[in-house]
Amino acid sequence: MHNDTRETAIAVMRPGECRAWIGQAVASLSEVRARLTQGRMVIVGGTTTRHVVTALTGADPGRDAFAVGWIRDGLLGETPREGRGPGPFLFENGQVSRGWPAPLLERFEAGDIYIKGANAIDPAGNVAVLMASPTGGTIGAAMAILMARGGQLIIPVSLSKLIPSVATVCRLTGQGRTSRVMGTPVGYMPILAGSATVITEVEAVSILSQGLVKATPVARGGVDDCEGALVLALEGPGQAVERVMERMEEWRRDLAEGSGDPA
């Protein structure tokens, strides 16, 4: 029925589906797969990186147990300490553990991988991470070593976090700089485009279709379960577009059955 003539399709992805899709794409990267058996890799907790871990290990670390900071109930804050897991996933030459990443970072070499989500992305591809820790948390612990030694920083981030300009925000944030905060005071770590591999839904479609399908954002938002949804136009060979649509629908079924968060 389908051939390789170019076709287009329109897909709607709910926020939880976006996170799962991006996480699956990051986990499928050849350099990430290689670090399961050789070299070093850190996967820091987050609602998107959770899906990277699930795809790589076959075990879901849990949204609330794996994430540390989140925006919820109209506040900047932390996930409940009760039930929180032991920290980031640490991979070193085939061994997997969990804990604070600084000791492993000390052994990082060129090409070793640090996977960390972000809270903002701008049209130029700059990203930013909110920091509740006065010493910068997991991103603060990593940036100097990664930049000094040539480690690879991979940032999975949804286009739902698109803002006009990361640079503009830098002068407006900082713990103690603002006089009033809804929730926990935060700092702001900007990461320049080109200094990290940034994976949004657009890059995820390309990765998971082996470069055959191009995704273009069309619209965002909706109501009920589609608040924060992303609408994408897909272009490519007919069979490849159909496979992407089928895979998205498969993720939707899986998430609805409880293997992820649908909202």
C-alpha positions as CSV (number, residue, x, y, z in Angstrom):
1,M,0.0,0.0,0.0
2,H,2.8,2.4,0.9
3,N,5.8,3.1,-1.3
4,D,8.9,5.2,-1.1
5,T,7.4,8.3,-2.7
6,R,7.7,11.3,-0.3
7,E,4.8,11.7,2.0
8,T,3.8,14.0,4.8
9,A,1.9,13.4,8.0
10,I,0.8,15.4,11.1
11,A,1.5,13.9,14.5
12,V,0.3,15.0,18.0
13,M,2.6,14.1,20.9
14,R,1.6,14.6,24.5
15,P,4.2,15.7,27.0
16,G,4.9,12.2,28.4
17,E,5.1,10.8,24.9
18,C,7.6,13.5,24.0
19,R,9.8,12.6,26.9
20,A,9.7,8.9,26.2
21,W,10.4,9.5,22.5
22,I,13.4,11.7,23.2
23,G,14.7,9.2,25.8
24,Q,14.5,6.3,23.4
25,A,16.4,8.3,20.7
26,V,19.2,9.2,23.1
27,A,19.5,5.6,24.2
28,S,19.8,4.4,20.6
29,L,22.8,6.6,19.9
30,S,25.8,4.4,19.0
31,E,28.2,6.3,21.3
32,V,25.7,5.9,24.2
33,R,25.4,2.1,23.5
34,A,29.1,1.8,23.4
35,R,29.5,3.2,26.9
36,L,27.5,0.3,28.3
37,T,30.6,-1.9,28.0
38,Q,33.5,0.4,27.7
39,G,34.4,3.9,29.0
40,R,32.4,6.0,31.3
41,M,28.9,7.5,31.3
42,V,26.7,9.4,33.8
43,I,22.9,9.7,33.4
44,V,21.6,12.4,35.8
45,G,18.0,12.1,37.1
46,G,15.1,13.8,35.4
47,T,11.7,13.1,33.8
48,T,13.3,12.7,30.3
49,T,16.5,11.0,31.3
50,R,14.4,8.5,33.1
51,H,13.4,7.1,29.7
52,V,17.1,6.9,28.6
53,V,17.8,4.6,31.7
54,T,14.7,2.5,31.0
55,A,15.7,1.9,27.4
56,L,19.3,1.0,28.3
57,T,18.7,-1.1,31.4
58,G,15.1,-2.4,30.9
59,A,14.1,-1.1,34.4
60,D,12.2,2.1,35.0
61,P,13.8,4.1,37.8
62,G,10.5,5.9,38.4
63,R,9.6,9.5,37.8
64,D,9.5,10.7,41.4
65,A,12.3,8.5,42.5
66,F,14.7,9.5,39.8
67,A,14.1,13.2,39.4
68,V,15.3,15.6,42.0
69,G,14.0,19.0,41.0
70,W,10.8,19.8,39.3
71,I,8.2,22.5,38.7
72,R,4.9,21.4,40.2
73,D,1.9,22.9,42.0
74,G,2.9,26.3,40.7
75,L,6.2,26.2,42.5
76,L,9.9,25.6,41.8
77,G,10.9,22.8,44.1
78,E,12.3,19.3,44.7
79,T,10.7,15.9,44.5
80,P,9.9,14.3,47.9
81,R,13.0,13.0,49.6
82,E,11.1,10.0,50.8
83,G,11.4,7.3,48.2
84,R,14.0,9.2,46.2
85,G,16.6,6.9,44.6
86,P,20.3,6.8,45.3
87,G,21.2,9.3,42.6
88,P,22.5,9.3,38.9
89,F,23.3,6.1,37.1
90,L,27.1,5.6,36.7
91,F,28.5,3.4,34.0
92,E,32.2,2.4,33.9
93,N,33.6,-0.3,31.7
94,G,30.5,-2.5,32.0
95,Q,29.8,-1.9,35.7
96,V,26.7,0.0,36.7
97,S,26.2,1.8,40.0
98,R,24.4,4.8,41.4
99,G,25.5,7.8,43.4
100,W,27.0,11.3,43.3
101,P,28.9,11.6,40.0
102,A,32.0,13.6,41.1
103,P,34.3,10.6,41.8
104,L,33.5,9.1,38.3
105,L,33.9,12.5,36.7
106,E,37.5,12.6,38.0
107,R,38.2,9.6,35.8
108,F,36.5,11.0,32.7
109,E,38.4,11.1,29.5
110,A,37.7,12.5,26.0
111,G,34.6,11.0,24.6
112,D,33.1,9.9,27.9
113,I,29.4,10.9,28.2
114,Y,27.3,12.9,30.6
115,I,23.6,12.9,30.0
116,K,21.6,15.7,31.7
117,G,18.2,17.2,31.0
118,A,17.6,20.9,30.7
119,N,14.9,23.4,31.7
120,A,15.1,25.8,28.7
121,I,16.1,25.9,25.1
122,D,16.1,28.9,22.8
123,P,15.8,29.1,19.0
124,A,19.6,29.4,18.6
125,G,20.1,26.0,20.3
126,N,21.4,27.4,23.6
127,V,20.1,25.5,26.6
128,A,20.0,26.2,30.4
129,V,19.6,24.3,33.6
130,L,18.0,25.6,36.8
131,M,20.2,25.1,39.9
132,A,18.8,24.9,43.4
133,S,22.2,23.8,44.9
134,P,24.4,26.8,45.9
135,T,27.3,24.9,44.3
136,G,25.6,24.1,41.1
137,G,24.4,20.5,41.6
138,T,25.2,17.8,39.1
139,I,25.7,20.3,36.2
140,G,28.0,22.4,38.3
141,A,30.1,19.3,39.1
142,A,30.4,18.3,35.5
143,M,30.9,21.3,33.2
144,A,34.5,22.2,34.0
145,I,35.7,18.6,33.6
146,L,33.7,18.0,30.5
147,M,34.9,21.1,28.8
148,A,38.5,20.6,30.0
149,R,38.8,17.0,28.9
150,G,36.6,16.8,25.9
151,G,33.8,14.8,27.4
152,Q,30.5,14.7,25.5
153,L,27.5,16.4,27.1
154,I,24.2,15.1,25.8
155,I,21.1,17.1,26.7
156,P,17.6,15.7,26.0
157,V,15.1,18.5,26.2
158,S,11.6,19.0,24.9
159,L,10.6,21.9,22.7
160,S,7.9,22.5,25.3
161,K,10.8,24.3,27.1
162,L,11.4,26.8,24.3
163,I,12.1,30.3,25.5
164,P,13.1,33.4,23.4
165,S,16.7,33.8,24.7
166,V,18.9,32.0,27.3
167,A,21.3,34.9,27.3
168,T,18.7,37.4,28.3
169,V,17.7,35.3,31.3
170,C,21.2,35.0,32.8
171,R,21.2,38.5,34.2
172,L,17.8,38.0,35.8
173,T,18.5,34.9,37.8
174,G,20.7,33.7,40.6
175,Q,20.0,32.5,44.2
176,G,19.7,35.6,46.4
177,R,19.4,38.0,43.4
178,T,15.6,37.9,43.2
179,S,13.6,39.3,46.1
180,R,10.6,36.9,45.8
181,V,10.3,33.4,44.4
182,M,7.4,31.0,44.0
183,G,9.2,28.0,45.6
184,T,12.9,27.4,45.8
185,P,15.4,30.1,44.7
186,V,17.4,28.9,41.7
187,G,20.4,29.8,39.7
188,Y,20.8,29.4,35.9
189,M,23.5,27.5,34.0
190,P,23.7,28.5,30.3
191,I,25.1,26.0,27.9
192,L,26.1,27.4,24.5
193,A,24.9,25.8,21.3
194,G,27.6,23.6,20.0
195,S,29.0,22.7,23.4
196,A,26.5,19.9,23.9
197,T,24.6,17.4,21.8
198,V,21.0,18.7,22.2
199,I,18.2,16.2,21.4
200,T,14.7,17.6,21.0
201,E,11.7,15.9,19.4
202,V,13.0,17.0,16.0
203,E,16.3,15.3,16.4
204,A,14.7,12.3,18.0
205,V,12.5,11.7,14.9
206,S,15.6,11.9,12.7
207,I,17.6,9.5,14.9
208,L,14.8,6.9,15.3
209,S,14.1,7.0,11.5
210,Q,17.8,6.6,10.6
211,G,17.7,10.1,9.1
212,L,14.9,9.4,6.7
213,V,12.1,11.5,8.3
214,K,12.3,15.2,8.9
215,A,10.1,16.7,11.7
216,T,9.0,20.3,11.8
217,P,7.1,21.8,14.7
218,V,3.6,23.0,13.7
219,A,1.9,24.0,16.9
220,R,2.0,23.5,20.7
221,G,-0.6,23.2,23.4
222,G,-4.1,21.8,23.8
223,V,-6.5,20.9,26.6
224,D,-6.8,18.1,29.2
225,D,-4.3,15.4,28.5
226,C,-2.9,17.5,25.6
227,E,-1.9,20.6,27.6
228,G,1.7,21.2,26.5
229,A,1.3,18.8,23.5
230,L,3.6,19.2,20.4
231,V,2.2,19.0,16.9
232,L,4.8,17.9,14.3
233,A,4.8,17.7,10.5
234,L,6.6,14.7,9.3
235,E,8.2,14.4,5.8
236,G,10.0,11.6,4.2
237,P,9.6,8.3,2.2
238,G,6.1,6.9,2.7
239,Q,7.2,3.7,4.5
240,A,9.5,5.6,6.8
241,V,6.8,8.1,7.8
242,E,4.4,5.3,8.4
243,R,6.9,3.6,10.6
244,V,7.4,6.7,12.7
245,M,3.6,7.2,13.1
246,E,3.2,3.6,14.1
247,R,6.0,3.8,16.6
248,M,4.5,7.0,18.1
249,E,1.2,5.2,18.5
250,E,2.9,2.2,20.0
251,W,4.5,4.5,22.6
252,R,1.1,6.0,23.3
253,R,-0.3,2.5,24.0
254,D,2.6,1.6,26.2
255,L,2.4,4.7,28.3
256,A,-1.3,4.4,28.7
257,E,-0.7,0.8,30.0
258,G,1.5,2.2,32.8
259,S,5.0,1.9,31.5
260,G,5.4,5.7,31.7
261,D,3.7,8.9,32.5
262,P,1.1,9.8,29.9
263,A,0.7,13.5,30.8
